[in-house]
Amino acid sequence: MAVSEDPAILEWTVRAALILVSGLCVLCSYRVIRGPTDPDRVVALDAIATNVVAIAVLFALQTGRGLFITVSLVLAIIGFVATVAVAKFVIEGEVI
């Protein structure tokens, strides 16, 4: 069975996904602010970084520009390094 290539369905789906992922960022930011422990805040920041990468990819799908895919890869790498650094700081008290 072939997948429908209707551009209206793709556009609607991408917009709905952008709204959903943006809402998830808001919910994660609440956990960053109110998180009872530091590891909760680290996990919430990591989730926000992942959601920002998803937003960049969805925006690339919406606009048809491949540049945002490269931006999302760079954001993913920066998010990973930042999460590792913050987690190490929370556990050991120093980064290096």
C-alpha angles and dihedrals in degrees: 000000000000123000114244113250096201108148092208092060092048092048093049092046093050092049092049090049091050090053092047095049091045089053090050089054090054091050091048091049088057088056090049091054100039101027110139094218137029094246088057089055092048092052091048091051090050090051090051090051090051091048091050089054089051090050091052091051092047090049088052089053092048096049099031092231117138092201091081090060089059090047090051091052091051091047090051092053092047091047092051094049092046092050092050091048094049092045091051090049092051092049102039104019094238135064103212 
